Structures are given as structure tokens and as C-alpha cells.
């Protein structure tokens, strides 16, 4: 199953390599990058999903699943017999204390052992045949670790015996790390840093908060669905023309000047971000909450479920428009009955009230100063002020949103900009299923761009089903293009198609 190099050619002073996977599957990989080594390396074995021989009678595929998820502080419980104090949270909670302590001890040992080789680089991933560990140093003295069981194929041969083949490389490291990072940042958004909770209320209170939060959050973790979008964790922006943008900015400035307690404003149309005053990292986490957990688009359509209240109370049904806030501005209510949660944002983890208003496909998020009272009269004035403004903006934005950029529908691509976290994709717009093989290759390409020491700038892969997948990276931008209908095309033909896409959709920003 090792990659066998079959072709080399020089190009612009760089080396271009190709490998072909053997044993039942055909995968060709071409790569371009800086450095003498180029990209001739092969990321290990080909997936058993298309390489196992036809001598078997039946196979059963077992997807990857979450085994453990835990948070610990290695400096708690320093004495023998107190190791259990290191545990801040552990899933599943039903495991014995001895099992939890051993799992944390293993993570500590791995971190300390790898430090002997690279003191400045912390251990991030550990691979075994059956499991994969993703470790993240989330705060000073605090670690979060996720352990998954690798996917496998159970093969029954003609003699009736069974063999288990573990697919160790089918789950991407960066996607797992992104899951852990998103989990921590979502907790931090609603509770602040763990160290702050411990300092204010003590370790036991912090353990209680972590348990209450993650027992609900874990339900949303699906490692089997982790793909390139999980690893990128980007934001879908809605680019608008200058006139519309100025209208939106005028609305935001006028609202913030009228209500000085508003510290930050966010403006979305459907599930696309149009304007934000938040720091980029905070916006990424809040956007994930709005789109993935709160499901603002489902609320617009009237499709609501109790899972939306995973972190904060949510208003349902016809009302005043505040999804998070008062259920009605026409009924007298005391300030204590207002469902206005607190979030922590900014470099100093400032506590602010979260208010979400939705009307006519527009979602406005306001973060209000926690030091000032948030009462019903304020919400009444805010509602009467922004409602006509939103009604005025909605038709113009809707008309602009309905326009589809010419040429985009001809291509299947994923675009990501690391500088502003902009994510754009046409893969899921057609309603087609993306093959697992394609998702795996996209993950590997992104991993090569992010972690390869050879500074790769371009990758081309021809899969077993004659599908072409091209990846390019220029500066902090990545684009991945899939060609399903170019089975007879040569590499030069694919390069020409990528050039056309670059001209049509990206204004030649991916030219070398």
C-alpha cells in the first residue's frame, strides 16, 4: 500500500512529483511547492474503502465515534492519592474514577515525554491503531483532550472468520483539533476562561459549570461528520455593493449612537455575515453559535426545536422579534424576568448582555454593557427604533442576495481566506452527496498546506473514480476545486479549467 513514484518533471526550477497507489485502487497525486523535496511523499496507506480485495463476502463499516472528552489541570492534586482533583470534566461521567485518572495520567505522560524532544512545541496528536488523541492547551495549566475510536471495516471471509481493519488515517487531525478548540471557545463565550471561574468561585464551582455546559454540548459533537469545513471553521460572508453597505453601516452607527449601552453590533442576512464590530476570533465563535446551535435560519422558517436552548433561553413563536431577550415588549415584565444572558468577549473577557433581534431575514445581534440596567422600557424603545430600519433594508439586501455570480454554478469549489475567515463553497448548494474519498483528500490537502515543511502551493489528485481534485494556496488563501466530469482530461486541461475559475470567480488572486 505504499505510494510508488511513477513520474518526475522539472517546472520553473521546482520539482513536481507523482505517486500512484497500488493494490486495487488508483490515486495519482501531483504537487508543486518550494524546496528540493517537492511533494513526493505519500500520506501513508490508501483507504481500505477502495483497496480491499474482492475475496471477501461481506463487510460492515464502523464509523468513528467519541470515546472520551476531558479537561484537566495537572497542578491540582499534586500528592499521591489526590490525582482525582486534576479532573475538571470527564465524558462519559459514568466511568470509574480510576479510569479517568489513568486517562489523564496518560495525557500528562505524552505531553511531558514529547517535551524532551521539542520543548517549545506541545504535543497535539497521538495516533494508535484503534484510537486517535487530540490534545489542546487551552489556557495556562488547563488542557482539553478528545479521544476517538478510529473507523474500521469488519470483513467476513469465505471461511466465516472476521477481520477488523482499522482506518487510522480516515479522520483528519486538524478537524479533530478544531472540534476541541470550538468546544473550549464556546464555553469561554458563555462562562469566560476556566481560570477566571476558578479564581472567583473555586475549583468545585468550575467543575460544576464545565459539567453543566459540556454535558449538553457533547450531544452536538459528531466526529463521523468531521470534514474540511470542520477544520476551516469559516464564516459565510455576504458581499454587497457600496450603496447597500453604506446603508447598513449608517443603520449600525445610528443605533449605537442612540443606545450608548450597545458596545458591539453584528448584522446578518439569513446565515451570512454582512457587518460586525467584534474581534475576529470572538466573531467566529459567536457565528458558530448563531448558525450551528441557535439555527437562526431555521427560526426564520419556523422550524424550531428544544436543542436551540442548549446554552441560553430562546423565545419561540410570533412575538416582538427578540429571539434572545424579552418575549414581548407589549406586556409589563420585571427586569428579573427578562431572558438576557451574559457573554464574555474581547481581550479582557468583558461581560456583556447578549440580545438577538430577527425580522424579515435579517438578524441583528447587540452586545450591551453589563454595568447598565437592561429593562423592558429600553427594549421597547430599541424595538420601535430598529423595526422600521430593518424593514427598509430588507428588500434591497434580498434583491442583491438573489443574484448569483455568473459562472460560479459551473464549478464545485471550496474557498477559504485565513485573514478574514471568509468561507465560500458550492459543494453543498447542489444537494449532492460528497463522496467520503473526496472529503478525505480535501482534508489531506488542507493538512499539507497547513503543516507541511515544504511550503506547498499547489496539489493535484486524480482519484480511483477518475475525479480530479485541485488545491492551491496563495498567501493566506486556499481554494479546492473538484472536477467530476473530466475523466478523460489531461493535467494541462485541468490546469486550464482552474485558470478559468480563477478569472471568473476570484479575480486572478490565485495566479503564481
matplotlib code that plots the C-alpha trace (Angstrom):
import matplotlib.pyplot as plt

x = [0.0, 3.0, 3.0, 5.1, 6.5, 6.0, 6.8, 9.1, 9.4, 11.0, 9.0, 10.1, 13.1, 10.8, 10.2, 6.9, 6.2, 3.5, 2.6, 0.2, -1.5, -1.4, -3.4, -6.7, -7.1, -5.8, -4.8, -2.4, -1.1, 0.8, 2.2, 4.1, 5.9, 9.1, 12.0, 14.0, 11.9, 8.8, 5.8, 6.6, 5.6, 2.6, 0.5, 0.5, -1.9, -4.8, -8.2, -9.5, -12.8, -11.5, -8.4, -9.6, -9.7, -12.9, -12.2, -14.4, -18.1, -19.3, -18.1, -19.5, -18.2, -18.0, -17.8, -15.5, -17.1, -16.2, -14.7, -13.5, -13.6, -12.0, -10.4, -7.8, -5.3, -2.0, -1.2, -4.3, -3.9, -0.1, 0.1, -0.4, -4.0, -5.2, -4.9, -8.7, -8.5, -6.9, -10.2, -12.2, -14.6, -14.7, -17.1, -18.5, -19.1, -20.2, -16.6, -14.9, -12.6, -9.6, -10.3, -10.5, -7.3, -5.4, -6.6, -5.4, -2.2, -1.6, -2.1, 0.2, 2.9, 2.6, 2.9, 5.9, 7.6, 7.3, 8.7, 12.1, 12.4, 10.8, 10.4, 8.8, 6.2, 3.5, 2.0, -1.1, -2.0, -1.3, -2.2, -2.7, -4.1, -7.6, -7.7, -6.7, -6.0, -6.3, -4.7, -5.1, -3.5, -6.5, -5.2, -2.2, -2.3, -5.5, -5.8, -8.7, -8.4, -10.6, -10.1, -12.0, -12.1, -10.9, -13.3, -13.0, -14.1, -15.1, -14.5, -16.0, -14.1, -15.3, -14.4, -16.7, -14.0, -13.9, -11.0, -11.1, -9.2, -8.7, -8.7, -6.3, -5.9, -9.6, -10.2, -8.3, -6.1, -6.9, -10.7, -10.4, -8.3, -10.9, -13.7, -11.8, -10.9, -14.5, -15.8, -13.5, -14.2, -17.9, -17.6, -15.4, -18.0, -20.8, -18.7, -15.3, -11.9, -11.8, -9.1, -11.3, -14.2, -11.8, -10.4, -13.8, -15.8, -13.3, -12.5, -15.7, -17.9, -15.8, -16.2, -20.0, -20.1, -18.0, -20.2, -23.4, -22.1, -20.4, -23.0, -25.2, -22.5, -21.2, -24.6, -23.6, -20.2, -20.3, -16.7, -18.0, -19.2, -15.9, -14.7, -12.8, -15.5, -15.0, -11.3, -11.7, -14.4, -15.0, -17.7, -20.0, -20.0, -22.5, -20.7, -22.9, -22.4, -21.2, -24.6, -26.2, -23.1, -23.2, -26.9, -26.1, -23.2, -25.4, -28.0, -25.4, -23.8, -27.2, -28.4, -25.2, -25.3, -28.9, -28.3, -24.9, -25.1, -24.6, -20.9, -20.9, -23.3, -23.5, -25.7, -26.6, -28.8, -30.1, -27.0, -24.5, -22.5, -22.7, -21.2, -19.5, -17.8, -16.4, -12.8, -12.3, -11.9, -14.9, -17.0, -16.0, -17.3, -20.5, -21.2, -20.8, -23.3, -25.8, -25.7, -24.9, -26.5, -29.2, -30.0, -31.1, -32.1, -34.4, -36.0, -36.8, -38.5, -40.4, -38.6, -37.6, -36.6, -35.6, -31.9, -31.8, -31.9, -28.7, -26.9, -29.5, -33.3, -34.8, -38.2, -40.4, -43.4, -44.8, -43.6, -41.7, -38.8, -36.3, -35.1, -32.9, -34.4, -38.0, -40.7, -42.9, -42.5, -46.2, -46.6, -45.3, -42.5, -39.9, -36.3, -35.6, -37.9, -36.0, -34.0, -30.9, -27.8, -24.2, -21.3, -17.6, -15.8, -12.7, -9.1, -10.2, -13.2, -15.6, -19.1, -21.9, -25.6, -26.5, -29.6, -30.7, -33.4, -34.7, -37.0, -37.5, -34.4, -32.3, -30.7, -29.2, -27.0, -26.3, -23.9, -24.9, -22.8, -23.3, -22.8, -26.1, -29.6, -31.3, -35.0, -38.3, -38.5, -35.1, -36.2, -39.4, -37.6, -35.0, -37.7, -39.6, -36.4, -34.9, -38.0, -38.7, -35.0, -34.8, -38.0, -36.3, -33.1, -34.6, -35.9, -32.6, -30.5, -32.9, -32.8, -29.0, -28.8, -30.9, -28.3, -25.9, -22.4, -22.0, -20.0, -20.0, -22.6, -20.3, -17.7, -17.5, -15.1, -14.2, -12.6, -11.1, -9.3, -7.3, -7.0, -10.8, -12.1, -14.2, -15.6, -17.3, -18.4, -20.6, -20.2, -23.4, -25.5, -26.5, -27.8, -25.4, -23.6, -19.8, -18.0, -16.0, -13.0, -13.2, -13.7, -10.7, -8.5, -9.6, -8.7, -5.2, -4.7, -5.6, -3.4, -0.5, -1.0, -1.1, 1.6, 3.9, 7.5, 7.9, 5.6, 3.3, 1.5, -0.4, -1.7, -3.5, -5.0, -6.7, -8.8, -9.8, -13.0, -11.1, -12.2, -9.8, -9.2, -7.0, -5.8, -4.0, -2.7, -1.5, -0.6, -3.3, -6.0, -6.8, -9.1, -10.0, -11.7, -13.4, -14.0, -16.4, -16.9, -13.3, -12.4, -10.6, -8.9, -5.1, -3.4, -2.9, -6.6, -7.4, -4.9, -6.7, -10.1, -8.6, -7.3, -10.8, -12.3, -9.7, -10.5, -14.3, -14.7, -11.6, -10.2, -6.9, -5.8, -4.6, -2.1, 1.5]
y = [0.0, 2.3, 5.0, 4.2, 7.2, 7.0, 10.4, 13.4, 16.5, 19.9, 23.1, 26.6, 25.4, 23.3, 19.6, 18.1, 14.6, 12.0, 8.9, 6.1, 4.0, 0.3, -2.7, -2.3, 1.5, 4.2, 7.5, 9.9, 12.9, 15.8, 18.5, 21.8, 23.6, 25.3, 23.3, 20.5, 17.7, 19.0, 16.9, 13.3, 12.0, 9.8, 10.2, 6.6, 3.9, 4.2, 3.9, 0.3, 1.6, 1.2, -1.0, -4.2, -7.2, -8.8, -12.2, -11.2, -12.0, -9.2, -6.0, -3.9, -0.3, 1.1, 4.9, 6.8, 7.7, 9.8, 7.7, 10.3, 14.1, 15.6, 18.7, 18.7, 20.8, 18.9, 21.1, 20.2, 17.2, 17.1, 14.5, 10.8, 9.9, 13.3, 12.6, 12.8, 16.5, 17.1, 16.2, 19.3, 17.5, 14.0, 12.4, 9.9, 10.8, 7.2, 5.9, 4.9, 7.5, 5.1, 5.0, 8.8, 9.3, 6.8, 8.6, 11.9, 10.4, 9.1, 12.5, 14.1, 11.5, 12.0, 15.8, 15.5, 12.9, 14.8, 18.0, 16.3, 16.4, 19.8, 21.9, 24.8, 22.6, 20.9, 17.5, 17.9, 14.5, 10.9, 8.1, 4.4, 1.6, 1.9, 5.4, 9.0, 11.6, 15.4, 17.5, 21.2, 23.5, 25.9, 28.0, 28.2, 24.9, 23.7, 21.0, 19.7, 16.2, 14.3, 10.6, 9.0, 5.4, 5.1, 3.9, 0.3, -2.3, -5.7, -8.2, -11.6, -14.0, -17.1, -19.3, -17.4, -15.7, -11.9, -9.5, -5.9, -3.3, 0.0, 3.0, 5.1, 8.0, 8.5, 11.1, 14.3, 15.7, 19.3, 18.6, 16.9, 19.8, 22.2, 20.4, 20.7, 24.3, 25.2, 23.4, 25.4, 28.7, 28.1, 27.5, 30.6, 32.7, 31.9, 31.5, 33.1, 31.5, 28.5, 30.1, 33.1, 30.9, 29.0, 32.3, 33.8, 30.7, 27.9, 24.6, 22.8, 25.6, 25.5, 21.7, 22.2, 24.8, 22.7, 19.6, 21.5, 23.1, 20.1, 17.5, 19.5, 20.4, 16.9, 16.0, 18.1, 16.5, 14.2, 13.1, 10.9, 14.1, 16.0, 17.2, 20.1, 22.6, 21.5, 22.2, 25.5, 26.7, 29.8, 32.4, 32.8, 36.5, 38.3, 40.7, 43.7, 46.7, 50.0, 51.6, 48.8, 48.5, 52.2, 51.9, 49.1, 50.9, 54.0, 51.9, 50.4, 53.7, 55.4, 52.6, 52.6, 56.4, 56.3, 53.5, 54.1, 50.9, 48.9, 48.0, 45.8, 45.2, 42.3, 42.3, 39.1, 38.3, 34.8, 33.0, 35.3, 37.9, 41.4, 43.6, 43.0, 45.2, 42.2, 40.9, 38.2, 35.3, 36.3, 36.7, 33.2, 31.7, 33.8, 33.0, 29.3, 29.6, 31.6, 29.3, 25.8, 25.9, 28.6, 27.9, 31.4, 30.3, 27.6, 30.1, 32.3, 29.3, 28.5, 25.2, 25.3, 22.6, 22.5, 22.0, 25.7, 26.3, 24.4, 27.4, 30.3, 30.6, 31.2, 32.9, 30.9, 31.7, 35.1, 37.9, 41.1, 39.8, 39.3, 35.7, 36.3, 39.0, 39.8, 37.6, 40.6, 44.4, 45.0, 43.1, 44.5, 42.4, 43.0, 43.2, 40.0, 38.0, 39.2, 36.3, 38.3, 36.1, 37.2, 36.5, 37.2, 38.8, 40.8, 40.5, 41.2, 38.8, 41.6, 40.5, 41.9, 41.2, 39.2, 40.4, 38.9, 40.5, 38.9, 40.3, 39.8, 37.5, 40.0, 39.1, 41.9, 40.9, 43.6, 43.2, 45.6, 47.0, 44.8, 47.7, 49.4, 48.1, 46.2, 46.7, 46.4, 50.2, 50.0, 47.1, 48.8, 51.9, 49.6, 47.6, 50.7, 52.2, 49.3, 47.7, 50.3, 50.5, 46.7, 46.8, 49.5, 47.5, 44.0, 44.4, 45.9, 43.2, 40.4, 41.5, 41.6, 38.2, 36.6, 37.4, 34.6, 35.5, 34.5, 31.3, 30.0, 27.4, 25.8, 24.8, 22.8, 24.5, 25.5, 28.8, 30.0, 33.2, 32.8, 36.6, 37.3, 33.7, 34.1, 30.7, 30.1, 26.8, 25.4, 21.8, 21.7, 24.0, 21.4, 19.0, 16.2, 13.9, 14.4, 11.0, 10.1, 9.6, 13.2, 14.6, 12.6, 14.0, 17.6, 17.1, 15.8, 18.7, 21.3, 19.5, 19.6, 23.3, 24.0, 21.7, 20.6, 21.8, 22.0, 25.1, 23.5, 25.9, 23.5, 19.9, 17.9, 14.5, 12.0, 9.6, 6.0, 7.1, 9.4, 12.5, 15.4, 17.5, 20.5, 22.6, 25.9, 28.2, 31.8, 33.9, 33.2, 32.0, 28.4, 27.1, 23.5, 22.6, 19.3, 18.1, 15.2, 15.3, 15.4, 11.8, 11.9, 15.2, 15.5, 17.5, 20.5, 20.6, 20.6, 23.5, 25.4, 24.9, 26.1, 29.2, 29.9, 29.5, 31.9, 34.5, 34.1, 33.9, 35.1, 37.9, 36.1, 36.1, 32.5, 33.3, 32.2]
z = [0.0, -0.2, -2.8, -5.8, -7.6, -11.3, -12.8, -12.2, -14.2, -13.7, -13.9, -13.2, -11.1, -8.9, -8.8, -9.5, -8.2, -8.8, -6.9, -7.7, -5.1, -5.7, -4.5, -6.1, -6.2, -8.4, -7.0, -8.7, -6.9, -8.4, -6.3, -6.6, -3.8, -2.7, -1.6, -3.2, -1.8, -3.5, -2.7, -3.5, -0.1, 0.3, 3.5, 4.3, 3.3, 0.9, 2.5, 2.8, 1.5, -2.1, -1.7, -0.1, -2.3, -3.7, -2.0, 1.0, 1.2, 3.4, 5.1, 7.9, 8.3, 11.7, 11.7, 14.2, 17.4, 20.5, 23.3, 25.8, 26.2, 29.3, 30.8, 33.4, 35.4, 36.0, 39.1, 41.0, 43.3, 43.3, 46.1, 45.8, 46.4, 45.2, 41.4, 41.0, 41.8, 38.4, 36.7, 35.8, 33.5, 32.0, 29.5, 30.0, 33.6, 34.3, 34.1, 37.3, 38.9, 38.4, 34.6, 34.5, 36.4, 34.2, 31.1, 32.4, 33.5, 30.0, 28.5, 31.0, 30.2, 26.5, 26.9, 29.2, 27.1, 23.8, 25.5, 25.8, 22.1, 21.3, 24.5, 22.6, 20.8, 22.8, 21.9, 19.7, 18.3, 19.2, 16.8, 17.8, 15.8, 17.4, 18.8, 18.0, 20.6, 20.0, 22.8, 23.2, 25.7, 26.1, 28.9, 31.2, 33.2, 31.5, 28.9, 26.9, 25.3, 22.9, 22.2, 19.4, 18.3, 14.7, 12.0, 11.0, 8.5, 9.7, 6.9, 6.8, 4.6, 2.9, 5.8, 8.1, 10.1, 10.7, 10.4, 11.6, 9.6, 11.4, 9.1, 11.1, 8.6, 7.7, 10.4, 9.9, 12.7, 12.1, 12.1, 15.5, 16.8, 15.5, 17.3, 20.6, 20.0, 19.2, 22.3, 24.6, 22.9, 23.1, 26.9, 27.2, 25.3, 27.8, 31.0, 30.5, 30.9, 33.2, 35.3, 36.0, 37.1, 39.5, 40.8, 41.5, 42.7, 43.3, 41.5, 42.5, 41.0, 37.9, 37.6, 38.0, 35.3, 32.9, 33.6, 33.0, 29.8, 28.2, 29.1, 26.7, 24.2, 23.7, 22.1, 19.1, 18.6, 15.6, 14.8, 11.9, 10.2, 10.7, 7.3, 5.7, 6.8, 10.4, 10.1, 8.4, 10.7, 8.5, 8.2, 5.2, 4.3, 2.1, -0.2, -1.0, -3.2, -1.9, -1.5, 0.5, 2.7, 3.5, 4.4, 6.8, 8.3, 8.7, 10.5, 12.8, 13.7, 14.3, 16.5, 18.6, 19.0, 20.0, 22.5, 24.1, 26.2, 22.9, 22.8, 19.7, 16.8, 14.3, 11.2, 9.3, 6.4, 6.5, 7.7, 6.0, 7.9, 6.5, 9.2, 12.6, 15.2, 17.1, 17.1, 14.6, 17.0, 19.0, 15.9, 14.7, 17.9, 18.0, 14.4, 15.1, 17.9, 15.8, 12.8, 14.2, 17.6, 17.6, 14.0, 13.0, 9.6, 10.9, 13.3, 10.3, 8.6, 11.8, 12.3, 15.9, 18.4, 22.0, 21.1, 20.4, 24.2, 24.7, 26.1, 26.6, 26.7, 23.3, 22.5, 20.1, 18.0, 17.0, 19.2, 19.2, 17.2, 20.1, 19.8, 22.9, 25.1, 26.1, 24.7, 24.2, 24.5, 25.0, 28.2, 31.5, 32.9, 35.6, 34.7, 36.6, 34.2, 31.1, 29.5, 28.7, 29.0, 29.5, 27.1, 27.5, 24.6, 23.9, 25.1, 28.6, 28.5, 29.1, 30.3, 28.1, 27.7, 24.5, 22.6, 19.3, 17.2, 14.0, 11.4, 7.6, 7.1, 9.0, 12.3, 14.5, 17.4, 20.1, 23.0, 25.7, 28.6, 31.7, 34.0, 32.9, 33.6, 30.9, 31.4, 29.5, 28.6, 26.9, 24.8, 23.9, 22.6, 20.8, 19.1, 17.9, 16.6, 14.7, 13.3, 10.5, 9.8, 9.2, 7.1, 4.9, 4.4, 3.9, 0.3, -1.1, 0.6, -0.5, -4.1, -4.0, -2.3, -5.0, -7.7, -8.4, -9.6, -13.2, -13.7, -10.1, -10.7, -13.3, -10.7, -7.4, -5.1, -1.5, -0.9, 2.5, 3.5, 6.7, 7.0, 7.5, 7.9, 4.8, 3.6, 0.3, -1.1, -3.9, -2.8, -0.8, -2.8, -5.4, -2.8, -3.9, -1.5, -1.4, -1.5, 1.5, -0.7, -1.9, 1.6, 2.8, 0.0, 0.7, 4.4, 3.4, 1.0, 3.7, 6.2, 3.7, 3.1, 6.9, 8.3, 5.5, 6.0, 2.2, 1.9, -0.7, -3.0, -5.4, -5.3, -8.0, -7.3, -9.7, -7.7, -8.2, -9.9, -12.2, -10.4, -10.4, -7.2, -7.3, -4.3, -4.5, -1.8, -2.3, 0.7, 3.2, 0.7, -0.1, -2.9, -3.6, -6.9, -7.8, -11.4, -11.7, -15.4, -16.6, -16.6, -20.0, -19.3, -19.0, -16.3, -18.7, -19.4, -15.6, -15.1, -17.8, -16.1, -12.8, -14.6, -16.0, -12.5, -11.1, -13.6, -13.3, -9.5, -7.8, -10.0, -10.6, -7.0, -7.3, -10.1, -9.2]

ax = plt.figure().add_subplot(projection="3d")
ax.plot(x, y, z, "-o")
ax.set_aspect("equal")
plt.show()
